[in-house]
Amino acid sequence: MLFEVAILKKATKKEIEDGGKAEELVFGPTPVVARDAQAAGMLAAISAAFPKDLELSRAEVLVRPFA
């Protein structure tokens, strides 16, 4: 199946209070071929284009089937 995957970097409480920054797109949206949505998210996270300096606790992986 074909999926679209995007990864957002969630802002900390301090960033929100200081500058009003909510979230930042750090990856995608990128097409990924995988057997299911969970596999698509994992493939995106281990791809070469994934930002290696991103704290995973602040990452939100968004996956949707490509229609």
Protein Blocks (a to p, Z undefined) as FASTA:
>chain_A
ZZdddddddddfklmmmnopabdcfedjdddddfblklmmmmmmmmmklcfkbcfklpcc
dddddZZ
